[in-house]
Amino acid sequence: MVRVANNGISAVIDATGQVRARINLDTIGYADVALPAPGEPTPYSRAGDWPLVALLLLGALPVVLRLR
């Protein structure tokens, strides 16, 4: 994660949470750091919104059957 702020704290944080570079509050400067390698994809990034859509449809099924 790269966090950049005009007057705040700017930092580069890797996937394990280690701060790789930091510029303190109200300090003028730059951080020339290679971006960290991405971590493994999360389950949400692999499946997307489809599991939620399936659960919503499954939850609506009893309502639809009851209205018949």
PDB file of N, H, CA, C and O in Angstrom:
ATOM      1  N   MET A   1       0.850  -1.156   0.000  1.00  0.00           N
ATOM      2  CA  MET A   1       0.000   0.000   0.000  1.00  0.00           C
ATOM      3  C   MET A   1       0.903   1.228   0.000  1.00  0.00           C
ATOM      4  O   MET A   1       1.907   1.285   0.710  1.00  0.00           O
ATOM      5  N   VAL A   2       0.529   2.180  -0.793  1.00  0.00           N
ATOM      6  H   VAL A   2      -0.286   2.134  -1.370  1.00  0.00           H
ATOM      7  CA  VAL A   2       1.236   3.447  -0.821  1.00  0.00           C
ATOM      8  C   VAL A   2       0.258   4.510  -0.344  1.00  0.00           C
ATOM      9  O   VAL A   2      -0.802   4.699  -0.940  1.00  0.00           O
ATOM     10  N   ARG A   3       0.618   5.203   0.734  1.00  0.00           N
ATOM     11  H   ARG A   3       1.480   5.048   1.218  1.00  0.00           H
ATOM     12  CA  ARG A   3      -0.245   6.240   1.274  1.00  0.00           C
ATOM     13  C   ARG A   3       0.477   7.570   1.114  1.00  0.00           C
ATOM     14  O   ARG A   3       1.600   7.755   1.584  1.00  0.00           O
ATOM     15  N   VAL A   4      -0.203   8.492   0.435  1.00  0.00           N
ATOM     16  H   VAL A   4      -1.115   8.342   0.053  1.00  0.00           H
ATOM     17  CA  VAL A   4       0.398   9.786   0.155  1.00  0.00           C
ATOM     18  C   VAL A   4      -0.508  10.880   0.694  1.00  0.00           C
ATOM     19  O   VAL A   4      -1.720  10.849   0.480  1.00  0.00           O
ATOM     20  N   ALA A   5       0.076  11.850   1.394  1.00  0.00           N
ATOM     21  H   ALA A   5       1.061  11.876   1.568  1.00  0.00           H
ATOM     22  CA  ALA A   5      -0.691  12.969   1.941  1.00  0.00           C
ATOM     23  C   ALA A   5       0.095  14.258   1.746  1.00  0.00           C
ATOM     24  O   ALA A   5       1.325  14.258   1.800  1.00  0.00           O
ATOM     25  N   ASN A   6      -0.618  15.352   1.521  1.00  0.00           N
ATOM     26  H   ASN A   6      -1.617  15.352   1.477  1.00  0.00           H
ATOM     27  CA  ASN A   6       0.059  16.637   1.325  1.00  0.00           C
ATOM     28  C   ASN A   6       0.766  17.102   2.597  1.00  0.00           C
ATOM     29  O   ASN A   6       1.938  17.475   2.548  1.00  0.00           O
ATOM     30  N   ASN A   7       0.074  17.086   3.724  1.00  0.00           N
ATOM     31  H   ASN A   7      -0.878  16.783   3.764  1.00  0.00           H
ATOM     32  CA  ASN A   7       0.669  17.552   4.982  1.00  0.00           C
ATOM     33  C   ASN A   7       0.699  16.466   6.044  1.00  0.00           C
ATOM     34  O   ASN A   7       1.054  16.732   7.192  1.00  0.00           O
ATOM     35  N   GLY A   8       0.334  15.254   5.677  1.00  0.00           N
ATOM     36  H   GLY A   8       0.045  15.038   4.745  1.00  0.00           H
ATOM     37  CA  GLY A   8       0.276  14.187   6.665  1.00  0.00           C
ATOM     38  C   GLY A   8       1.432  13.227   6.511  1.00  0.00           C
ATOM     39  O   GLY A   8       2.453  13.552   5.905  1.00  0.00           O
ATOM     40  N   ILE A   9       1.263  12.067   7.052  1.00  0.00           N
ATOM     41  H   ILE A   9       0.434  11.803   7.543  1.00  0.00           H
ATOM     42  CA  ILE A   9       2.295  11.035   7.003  1.00  0.00           C
ATOM     43  C   ILE A   9       2.131  10.258   5.695  1.00  0.00           C
ATOM     44  O   ILE A   9       1.038   9.790   5.377  1.00  0.00           O
ATOM     45  N   SER A  10       3.218  10.126   4.946  1.00  0.00           N
ATOM     46  H   SER A  10       4.106  10.507   5.205  1.00  0.00           H
ATOM     47  CA  SER A  10       3.230   9.339   3.720  1.00  0.00           C
ATOM     48  C   SER A  10       4.080   8.102   3.970  1.00  0.00           C
ATOM     49  O   SER A  10       5.085   8.168   4.678  1.00  0.00           O
ATOM     50  N   ALA A  11       3.675   6.964   3.383  1.00  0.00           N
ATOM     51  H   ALA A  11       2.859   6.911   2.808  1.00  0.00           H
ATOM     52  CA  ALA A  11       4.411   5.731   3.656  1.00  0.00           C
ATOM     53  C   ALA A  11       4.201   4.711   2.545  1.00  0.00           C
ATOM     54  O   ALA A  11       3.229   4.772   1.792  1.00  0.00           O
ATOM     55  N   VAL A  12       5.142   3.767   2.463  1.00  0.00           N
ATOM     56  H   VAL A  12       5.931   3.717   3.075  1.00  0.00           H
ATOM     57  CA  VAL A  12       5.015   2.582   1.618  1.00  0.00           C
ATOM     58  C   VAL A  12       4.993   1.395   2.561  1.00  0.00           C
ATOM     59  O   VAL A  12       5.921   1.201   3.346  1.00  0.00           O
ATOM     60  N   ILE A  13       3.916   0.588   2.484  1.00  0.00           N
ATOM     61  H   ILE A  13       3.163   0.746   1.846  1.00  0.00           H
ATOM     62  CA  ILE A  13       3.729  -0.551   3.387  1.00  0.00           C
ATOM     63  C   ILE A  13       3.567  -1.798   2.531  1.00  0.00           C
ATOM     64  O   ILE A  13       2.774  -1.808   1.589  1.00  0.00           O
ATOM     65  N   ASP A  14       4.320  -2.858   2.855  1.00  0.00           N
ATOM     66  H   ASP A  14       4.964  -2.851   3.620  1.00  0.00           H
ATOM     67  CA  ASP A  14       4.230  -4.080   2.046  1.00  0.00           C
ATOM     68  C   ASP A  14       3.053  -4.950   2.492  1.00  0.00           C
ATOM     69  O   ASP A  14       2.308  -4.582   3.400  1.00  0.00           O
ATOM     70  N   ALA A  15       2.895  -6.096   1.851  1.00  0.00           N
ATOM     71  H   ALA A  15       3.500  -6.395   1.113  1.00  0.00           H
ATOM     72  CA  ALA A  15       1.739  -6.974   2.091  1.00  0.00           C
ATOM     73  C   ALA A  15       1.742  -7.588   3.486  1.00  0.00           C
ATOM     74  O   ALA A  15       0.692  -8.021   3.961  1.00  0.00           O
ATOM     75  N   THR A  16       2.888  -7.637   4.150  1.00  0.00           N
ATOM     76  H   THR A  16       3.741  -7.286   3.763  1.00  0.00           H
ATOM     77  CA  THR A  16       2.944  -8.191   5.499  1.00  0.00           C
ATOM     78  C   THR A  16       2.770  -7.127   6.577  1.00  0.00           C
ATOM     79  O   THR A  16       2.777  -7.445   7.766  1.00  0.00           O
ATOM     80  N   GLY A  17       2.616  -5.867   6.174  1.00  0.00           N
ATOM     81  H   GLY A  17       2.611  -5.608   5.208  1.00  0.00           H
ATOM     82  CA  GLY A  17       2.411  -4.789   7.129  1.00  0.00           C
ATOM     83  C   GLY A  17       3.679  -4.078   7.549  1.00  0.00           C
ATOM     84  O   GLY A  17       3.631  -3.201   8.411  1.00  0.00           O
ATOM     85  N   GLN A  18       4.803  -4.428   6.970  1.00  0.00           N
ATOM     86  H   GLN A  18       4.841  -5.141   6.269  1.00  0.00           H
ATOM     87  CA  GLN A  18       6.068  -3.774   7.284  1.00  0.00           C
ATOM     88  C   GLN A  18       6.131  -2.417   6.580  1.00  0.00           C
ATOM     89  O   GLN A  18       5.858  -2.325   5.383  1.00  0.00           O
ATOM     90  N   VAL A  19       6.485  -1.377   7.314  1.00  0.00           N
ATOM     91  H   VAL A  19       6.707  -1.452   8.286  1.00  0.00           H
ATOM     92  CA  VAL A  19       6.646  -0.049   6.728  1.00  0.00           C
ATOM     93  C   VAL A  19       8.003  -0.009   6.034  1.00  0.00           C
ATOM     94  O   VAL A  19       9.037  -0.131   6.689  1.00  0.00           O
ATOM     95  N   ARG A  20       8.008   0.161   4.721  1.00  0.00           N
ATOM     96  H   ARG A  20       7.167   0.261   4.188  1.00  0.00           H
ATOM     97  CA  ARG A  20       9.248   0.162   3.943  1.00  0.00           C
ATOM     98  C   ARG A  20       9.856   1.556   3.842  1.00  0.00           C
ATOM     99  O   ARG A  20      11.079   1.686   3.788  1.00  0.00           O
ATOM    100  N   ALA A  21       9.040   2.586   3.814  1.00  0.00           N
ATOM    101  H   ALA A  21       8.047   2.480   3.857  1.00  0.00           H
ATOM    102  CA  ALA A  21       9.526   3.968   3.776  1.00  0.00           C
ATOM    103  C   ALA A  21       8.471   4.847   4.410  1.00  0.00           C
ATOM    104  O   ALA A  21       7.281   4.537   4.366  1.00  0.00           O
ATOM    105  N   ARG A  22       8.919   5.959   5.009  1.00  0.00           N
ATOM    106  H   ARG A  22       9.887   6.210   5.045  1.00  0.00           H
ATOM    107  CA  ARG A  22       7.984   6.831   5.705  1.00  0.00           C
ATOM    108  C   ARG A  22       8.495   8.266   5.652  1.00  0.00           C
ATOM    109  O   ARG A  22       9.689   8.525   5.802  1.00  0.00           O
ATOM    110  N   ILE A  23       7.564   9.191   5.434  1.00  0.00           N
ATOM    111  H   ILE A  23       6.594   8.981   5.312  1.00  0.00           H
ATOM    112  CA  ILE A  23       7.853  10.619   5.522  1.00  0.00           C
ATOM    113  C   ILE A  23       6.937  11.157   6.607  1.00  0.00           C
ATOM    114  O   ILE A  23       5.716  11.036   6.510  1.00  0.00           O
ATOM    115  N   ASN A  24       7.514  11.745   7.630  1.00  0.00           N
ATOM    116  H   ASN A  24       8.506  11.843   7.709  1.00  0.00           H
ATOM    117  CA  ASN A  24       6.755  12.180   8.799  1.00  0.00           C
ATOM    118  C   ASN A  24       5.869  13.392   8.513  1.00  0.00           C
ATOM    119  O   ASN A  24       5.934  13.997   7.442  1.00  0.00           O
ATOM    120  N   LEU A  25       5.060  13.719   9.481  1.00  0.00           N
ATOM    121  H   LEU A  25       5.008  13.228  10.351  1.00  0.00           H
ATOM    122  CA  LEU A  25       4.112  14.819   9.419  1.00  0.00           C
ATOM    123  C   LEU A  25       4.834  16.143   9.178  1.00  0.00           C
ATOM    124  O   LEU A  25       5.840  16.437   9.823  1.00  0.00           O
ATOM    125  N   ASP A  26       4.312  16.939   8.243  1.00  0.00           N
ATOM    126  H   ASP A  26       3.494  16.700   7.718  1.00  0.00           H
ATOM    127  CA  ASP A  26       4.840  18.271   7.895  1.00  0.00           C
ATOM    128  C   ASP A  26       6.312  18.244   7.493  1.00  0.00           C
ATOM    129  O   ASP A  26       7.050  19.186   7.780  1.00  0.00           O
ATOM    130  N   THR A  27       6.737  17.181   6.837  1.00  0.00           N
ATOM    131  H   THR A  27       6.137  16.415   6.604  1.00  0.00           H
ATOM    132  CA  THR A  27       8.101  17.061   6.334  1.00  0.00           C
ATOM    133  C   THR A  27       8.061  17.061   4.817  1.00  0.00           C
ATOM    134  O   THR A  27       7.251  16.353   4.219  1.00  0.00           O
ATOM    135  N   ILE A  28       8.925  17.848   4.187  1.00  0.00           N
ATOM    136  H   ILE A  28       9.583  18.424   4.672  1.00  0.00           H
ATOM    137  CA  ILE A  28       9.000  17.884   2.734  1.00  0.00           C
ATOM    138  C   ILE A  28      10.013  16.832   2.298  1.00  0.00           C
ATOM    139  O   ILE A  28      11.124  16.781   2.826  1.00  0.00           O
ATOM    140  N   GLY A  29       9.636  16.001   1.347  1.00  0.00           N
ATOM    141  H   GLY A  29       8.734  16.043   0.918  1.00  0.00           H
ATOM    142  CA  GLY A  29      10.555  14.980   0.880  1.00  0.00           C
ATOM    143  C   GLY A  29       9.872  14.023  -0.065  1.00  0.00           C
ATOM    144  O   GLY A  29       8.717  14.213  -0.447  1.00  0.00           O
ATOM    145  N   TYR A  30      10.598  12.996  -0.432  1.00  0.00           N
ATOM    146  H   TYR A  30      11.536  12.841  -0.122  1.00  0.00           H
ATOM    147  CA  TYR A  30      10.048  11.947  -1.279  1.00  0.00           C
ATOM    148  C   TYR A  30      10.665  10.619  -0.883  1.00  0.00           C
ATOM    149  O   TYR A  30      11.747  10.562  -0.298  1.00  0.00           O
ATOM    150  N   ALA A  31       9.958   9.564  -1.212  1.00  0.00           N
ATOM    151  H   ALA A  31       9.079   9.611  -1.688  1.00  0.00           H
ATOM    152  CA  ALA A  31      10.443   8.214  -0.931  1.00  0.00           C
ATOM    153  C   ALA A  31      10.585   7.492  -2.266  1.00  0.00           C
ATOM    154  O   ALA A  31       9.595   7.244  -2.954  1.00  0.00           O
ATOM    155  N   ASP A  32      11.801   7.162  -2.622  1.00  0.00           N
ATOM    156  H   ASP A  32      12.606   7.364  -2.063  1.00  0.00           H
ATOM    157  CA  ASP A  32      12.066   6.444  -3.864  1.00  0.00           C
ATOM    158  C   ASP A  32      12.271   4.979  -3.510  1.00  0.00           C
ATOM    159  O   ASP A  32      13.391   4.533  -3.263  1.00  0.00           O
ATOM    160  N   VAL A  33      11.160   4.233  -3.490  1.00  0.00           N
ATOM    161  H   VAL A  33      10.249   4.595  -3.690  1.00  0.00           H
ATOM    162  CA  VAL A  33      11.178   2.840  -3.049  1.00  0.00           C
ATOM    163  C   VAL A  33      10.525   1.982  -4.125  1.00  0.00           C
ATOM    164  O   VAL A  33       9.500   2.362  -4.692  1.00  0.00           O
ATOM    165  N   ALA A  34      11.115   0.836  -4.402  1.00  0.00           N
ATOM    166  H   ALA A  34      11.948   0.528  -3.942  1.00  0.00           H
ATOM    167  CA  ALA A  34      10.479  -0.105  -5.319  1.00  0.00           C
ATOM    168  C   ALA A  34       9.203  -0.625  -4.661  1.00  0.00           C
ATOM    169  O   ALA A  34       9.190  -0.944  -3.472  1.00  0.00           O
ATOM    170  N   LEU A  35       8.147  -0.703  -5.437  1.00  0.00           N
ATOM    171  H   LEU A  35       8.158  -0.444  -6.403  1.00  0.00           H
ATOM    172  CA  LEU A  35       6.892  -1.185  -4.879  1.00  0.00           C
ATOM    173  C   LEU A  35       7.026  -2.645  -4.481  1.00  0.00           C
ATOM    174  O   LEU A  35       7.650  -3.427  -5.198  1.00  0.00           O
ATOM    175  N   PRO A  36       6.448  -3.024  -3.343  1.00  0.00           N
ATOM    176  CA  PRO A  36       6.534  -4.416  -2.911  1.00  0.00           C
ATOM    177  C   PRO A  36       5.748  -5.340  -3.840  1.00  0.00           C
ATOM    178  O   PRO A  36       4.786  -4.927  -4.488  1.00  0.00           O
ATOM    179  N   ALA A  37       6.173  -6.578  -3.885  1.00  0.00           N
ATOM    180  H   ALA A  37       6.954  -6.913  -3.359  1.00  0.00           H
ATOM    181  CA  ALA A  37       5.467  -7.569  -4.704  1.00  0.00           C
ATOM    182  C   ALA A  37       4.075  -7.800  -4.122  1.00  0.00           C
ATOM    183  O   ALA A  37       3.906  -7.780  -2.903  1.00  0.00           O
ATOM    184  N   PRO A  38       3.082  -8.017  -4.974  1.00  0.00           N
ATOM    185  CA  PRO A  38       1.738  -8.260  -4.442  1.00  0.00           C
ATOM    186  C   PRO A  38       1.666  -9.599  -3.726  1.00  0.00           C
ATOM    187  O   PRO A  38       2.414 -10.525  -4.039  1.00  0.00           O
ATOM    188  N   GLY A  39       0.759  -9.693  -2.761  1.00  0.00           N
ATOM    189  H   GLY A  39       0.151  -8.942  -2.506  1.00  0.00           H
ATOM    190  CA  GLY A  39       0.554 -10.945  -2.042  1.00  0.00           C
ATOM    191  C   GLY A  39      -0.346 -11.883  -2.843  1.00  0.00           C
ATOM    192  O   GLY A  39      -0.730 -11.587  -3.974  1.00  0.00           O
ATOM    193  N   GLU A  40      -0.665 -12.995  -2.243  1.00  0.00           N
ATOM    194  H   GLU A  40      -0.353 -13.235  -1.324  1.00  0.00           H
ATOM    195  CA  GLU A  40      -1.572 -13.949  -2.883  1.00  0.00           C
ATOM    196  C   GLU A  40      -2.954 -13.329  -3.035  1.00  0.00           C
ATOM    197  O   GLU A  40      -3.365 -12.542  -2.183  1.00  0.00           O
ATOM    198  N   PRO A  41      -3.679 -13.663  -4.094  1.00  0.00           N
ATOM    199  CA  PRO A  41      -5.028 -13.123  -4.256  1.00  0.00           C
ATOM    200  C   PRO A  41      -5.951 -13.599  -3.133  1.00  0.00           C
ATOM    201  O   PRO A  41      -5.862 -14.743  -2.686  1.00  0.00           O
ATOM    202  N   THR A  42      -6.824 -12.722  -2.691  1.00  0.00           N
ATOM    203  H   THR A  42      -6.896 -11.793  -3.054  1.00  0.00           H
ATOM    204  CA  THR A  42      -7.779 -13.069  -1.643  1.00  0.00           C
ATOM    205  C   THR A  42      -8.934 -13.866  -2.245  1.00  0.00           C
ATOM    206  O   THR A  42      -9.122 -13.852  -3.462  1.00  0.00           O
ATOM    207  N   PRO A  43      -9.714 -14.563  -1.407  1.00  0.00           N
ATOM    208  CA  PRO A  43     -10.877 -15.275  -1.944  1.00  0.00           C
ATOM    209  C   PRO A  43     -11.846 -14.336  -2.669  1.00  0.00           C
ATOM    210  O   PRO A  43     -12.431 -14.715  -3.684  1.00  0.00           O
ATOM    211  N   TYR A  44     -12.018 -13.112  -2.156  1.00  0.00           N
ATOM    212  H   TYR A  44     -11.542 -12.803  -1.332  1.00  0.00           H
ATOM    213  CA  TYR A  44     -12.926 -12.175  -2.824  1.00  0.00           C
ATOM    214  C   TYR A  44     -12.394 -11.771  -4.192  1.00  0.00           C
ATOM    215  O   TYR A  44     -13.170 -11.645  -5.139  1.00  0.00           O
ATOM    216  N   SER A  45     -11.091 -11.566  -4.313  1.00  0.00           N
ATOM    217  H   SER A  45     -10.460 -11.668  -3.543  1.00  0.00           H
ATOM    218  CA  SER A  45     -10.553 -11.170  -5.613  1.00  0.00           C
ATOM    219  C   SER A  45     -10.659 -12.299  -6.628  1.00  0.00           C
ATOM    220  O   SER A  45     -10.729 -12.045  -7.831  1.00  0.00           O
ATOM    221  N   ARG A  46     -10.671 -13.540  -6.160  1.00  0.00           N
ATOM    222  H   ARG A  46     -10.614 -13.747  -5.183  1.00  0.00           H
ATOM    223  CA  ARG A  46     -10.826 -14.668  -7.081  1.00  0.00           C
ATOM    224  C   ARG A  46     -12.287 -14.882  -7.480  1.00  0.00           C
ATOM    225  O   ARG A  46     -12.569 -15.141  -8.650  1.00  0.00           O
ATOM    226  N   ALA A  47     -13.221 -14.777  -6.527  1.00  0.00           N
ATOM    227  H   ALA A  47     -12.991 -14.566  -5.577  1.00  0.00           H
ATOM    228  CA  ALA A  47     -14.623 -15.109  -6.799  1.00  0.00           C
ATOM    229  C   ALA A  47     -15.464 -13.886  -7.136  1.00  0.00           C
ATOM    230  O   ALA A  47     -16.475 -14.013  -7.826  1.00  0.00           O
ATOM    231  N   GLY A  48     -15.077 -12.718  -6.671  1.00  0.00           N
ATOM    232  H   GLY A  48     -14.255 -12.615  -6.110  1.00  0.00           H
ATOM    233  CA  GLY A  48     -15.855 -11.510  -6.952  1.00  0.00           C
ATOM    234  C   GLY A  48     -17.153 -11.491  -6.156  1.00  0.00           C
ATOM    235  O   GLY A  48     -17.214 -11.997  -5.035  1.00  0.00           O
ATOM    236  N   ASP A  49     -18.190 -10.900  -6.746  1.00  0.00           N
ATOM    237  H   ASP A  49     -18.141 -10.489  -7.656  1.00  0.00           H
ATOM    238  CA  ASP A  49     -19.479 -10.743  -6.073  1.00  0.00           C
ATOM    239  C   ASP A  49     -20.403 -11.949  -6.245  1.00  0.00           C
ATOM    240  O   ASP A  49     -21.496 -11.961  -5.678  1.00  0.00           O
ATOM    241  N   TRP A  50     -19.999 -12.948  -7.000  1.00  0.00           N
ATOM    242  H   TRP A  50     -19.111 -12.938  -7.461  1.00  0.00           H
ATOM    243  CA  TRP A  50     -20.902 -14.062  -7.304  1.00  0.00           C
ATOM    244  C   TRP A  50     -21.375 -14.843  -6.089  1.00  0.00           C
ATOM    245  O   TRP A  50     -22.550 -15.210  -6.059  1.00  0.00           O
ATOM    246  N   PRO A  51     -20.558 -15.123  -5.091  1.00  0.00           N
ATOM    247  CA  PRO A  51     -21.087 -15.817  -3.905  1.00  0.00           C
ATOM    248  C   PRO A  51     -22.179 -15.010  -3.192  1.00  0.00           C
ATOM    249  O   PRO A  51     -23.154 -15.589  -2.712  1.00  0.00           O
ATOM    250  N   LEU A  52     -22.031 -13.703  -3.119  1.00  0.00           N
ATOM    251  H   LEU A  52     -21.239 -13.232  -3.509  1.00  0.00           H
ATOM    252  CA  LEU A  52     -23.054 -12.858  -2.503  1.00  0.00           C
ATOM    253  C   LEU A  52     -24.344 -12.897  -3.314  1.00  0.00           C
ATOM    254  O   LEU A  52     -25.431 -12.989  -2.743  1.00  0.00           O
ATOM    255  N   VAL A  53     -24.236 -12.829  -4.620  1.00  0.00           N
ATOM    256  H   VAL A  53     -23.354 -12.755  -5.084  1.00  0.00           H
ATOM    257  CA  VAL A  53     -25.428 -12.900  -5.482  1.00  0.00           C
ATOM    258  C   VAL A  53     -26.122 -14.244  -5.290  1.00  0.00           C
ATOM    259  O   VAL A  53     -27.349 -14.300  -5.204  1.00  0.00           O
ATOM    260  N   ALA A  54     -25.353 -15.320  -5.224  1.00  0.00           N
ATOM    261  H   ALA A  54     -24.356 -15.275  -5.294  1.00  0.00           H
ATOM    262  CA  ALA A  54     -25.947 -16.646  -5.028  1.00  0.00           C
ATOM    263  C   ALA A  54     -26.661 -16.732  -3.682  1.00  0.00           C
ATOM    264  O   ALA A  54     -27.752 -17.297  -3.599  1.00  0.00           O
ATOM    265  N   LEU A  55     -26.058 -16.176  -2.621  1.00  0.00           N
ATOM    266  H   LEU A  55     -25.173 -15.717  -2.688  1.00  0.00           H
ATOM    267  CA  LEU A  55     -26.707 -16.195  -1.305  1.00  0.00           C
ATOM    268  C   LEU A  55     -27.981 -15.356  -1.286  1.00  0.00           C
ATOM    269  O   LEU A  55     -28.970 -15.745  -0.666  1.00  0.00           O
ATOM    270  N   LEU A  56     -27.962 -14.214  -1.959  1.00  0.00           N
ATOM    271  H   LEU A  56     -27.158 -13.898  -2.463  1.00  0.00           H
ATOM    272  CA  LEU A  56     -29.166 -13.383  -2.030  1.00  0.00           C
ATOM    273  C   LEU A  56     -30.288 -14.105  -2.768  1.00  0.00           C
ATOM    274  O   LEU A  56     -31.442 -14.071  -2.339  1.00  0.00           O
ATOM    275  N   LEU A  57     -29.952 -14.751  -3.867  1.00  0.00           N
ATOM    276  H   LEU A  57     -29.015 -14.779  -4.216  1.00  0.00           H
ATOM    277  CA  LEU A  57     -30.974 -15.510  -4.613  1.00  0.00           C
ATOM    278  C   LEU A  57     -31.480 -16.690  -3.795  1.00  0.00           C
ATOM    279  O   LEU A  57     -32.676 -16.982  -3.802  1.00  0.00           O
ATOM    280  N   LEU A  58     -30.592 -17.363  -3.100  1.00  0.00           N
ATOM    281  H   LEU A  58     -29.621 -17.127  -3.095  1.00  0.00           H
ATOM    282  CA  LEU A  58     -30.991 -18.481  -2.263  1.00  0.00           C
ATOM    283  C   LEU A  58     -31.883 -18.007  -1.123  1.00  0.00           C
ATOM    284  O   LEU A  58     -32.834 -18.700  -0.761  1.00  0.00           O
ATOM    285  N   GLY A  59     -31.597 -16.847  -0.553  1.00  0.00           N
ATOM    286  H   GLY A  59     -30.825 -16.284  -0.847  1.00  0.00           H
ATOM    287  CA  GLY A  59     -32.423 -16.291   0.511  1.00  0.00           C
ATOM    288  C   GLY A  59     -33.777 -15.818   0.006  1.00  0.00           C
ATOM    289  O   GLY A  59     -34.756 -15.842   0.753  1.00  0.00           O
ATOM    290  N   ALA A  60     -33.850 -15.389  -1.248  1.00  0.00           N
ATOM    291  H   ALA A  60     -33.056 -15.370  -1.855  1.00  0.00           H
ATOM    292  CA  ALA A  60     -35.119 -14.936  -1.821  1.00  0.00           C
ATOM    293  C   ALA A  60     -35.998 -16.107  -2.253  1.00  0.00           C
ATOM    294  O   ALA A  60     -37.200 -15.929  -2.447  1.00  0.00           O
ATOM    295  N   LEU A  61     -35.433 -17.275  -2.404  1.00  0.00           N
ATOM    296  H   LEU A  61     -34.456 -17.419  -2.246  1.00  0.00           H
ATOM    297  CA  LEU A  61     -36.193 -18.440  -2.868  1.00  0.00           C
ATOM    298  C   LEU A  61     -37.371 -18.785  -1.954  1.00  0.00           C
ATOM    299  O   LEU A  61     -38.462 -19.017  -2.474  1.00  0.00           O
ATOM    300  N   PRO A  62     -37.222 -18.833  -0.637  1.00  0.00           N
ATOM    301  CA  PRO A  62     -38.391 -19.122   0.220  1.00  0.00           C
ATOM    302  C   PRO A  62     -39.487 -18.055   0.101  1.00  0.00           C
ATOM    303  O   PRO A  62     -40.672 -18.376   0.192  1.00  0.00           O
ATOM    304  N   VAL A  63     -39.107 -16.812  -0.097  1.00  0.00           N
ATOM    305  H   VAL A  63     -38.145 -16.551  -0.171  1.00  0.00           H
ATOM    306  CA  VAL A  63     -40.096 -15.745  -0.247  1.00  0.00           C
ATOM    307  C   VAL A  63     -40.894 -15.943  -1.525  1.00  0.00           C
ATOM    308  O   VAL A  63     -42.116 -15.793  -1.529  1.00  0.00           O
ATOM    309  N   VAL A  64     -40.210 -16.277  -2.599  1.00  0.00           N
ATOM    310  H   VAL A  64     -39.218 -16.399  -2.595  1.00  0.00           H
ATOM    311  CA  VAL A  64     -40.875 -16.506  -3.882  1.00  0.00           C
ATOM    312  C   VAL A  64     -41.794 -17.710  -3.803  1.00  0.00           C
ATOM    313  O   VAL A  64     -42.918 -17.663  -4.302  1.00  0.00           O
ATOM    314  N   LEU A  65     -41.333 -18.789  -3.183  1.00  0.00           N
ATOM    315  H   LEU A  65     -40.419 -18.827  -2.778  1.00  0.00           H
ATOM    316  CA  LEU A  65     -42.155 -19.990  -3.068  1.00  0.00           C
ATOM    317  C   LEU A  65     -43.365 -19.753  -2.160  1.00  0.00           C
ATOM    318  O   LEU A  65     -44.423 -20.340  -2.388  1.00  0.00           O
ATOM    319  N   ARG A  66     -43.231 -18.924  -1.159  1.00  0.00           N
ATOM    320  H   ARG A  66     -42.372 -18.448  -0.973  1.00  0.00           H
ATOM    321  CA  ARG A  66     -44.347 -18.634  -0.249  1.00  0.00           C
ATOM    322  C   ARG A  66     -45.414 -17.783  -0.935  1.00  0.00           C
ATOM    323  O   ARG A  66     -46.598 -17.915  -0.629  1.00  0.00           O
ATOM    324  N   LEU A  67     -45.009 -16.913  -1.858  1.00  0.00           N
ATOM    325  H   LEU A  67     -44.046 -16.805  -2.107  1.00  0.00           H
ATOM    326  CA  LEU A  67     -45.964 -16.046  -2.560  1.00  0.00           C
ATOM    327  C   LEU A  67     -46.763 -16.793  -3.609  1.00  0.00           C
ATOM    328  O   LEU A  67     -47.742 -16.247  -4.118  1.00  0.00           O
ATOM    329  N   ARG A  68     -46.403 -17.982  -3.945  1.00  0.00           N
ATOM    330  H   ARG A  68     -45.608 -18.425  -3.531  1.00  0.00           H
ATOM    331  CA  ARG A  68     -47.138 -18.742  -4.975  1.00  0.00           C
ATOM    332  C   ARG A  68     -48.456 -19.209  -4.478  1.00  0.00           C
ATOM    333  O   ARG A  68     -49.198 -19.860  -5.214  1.00  0.00           O
TER     334      ARG A  68
END
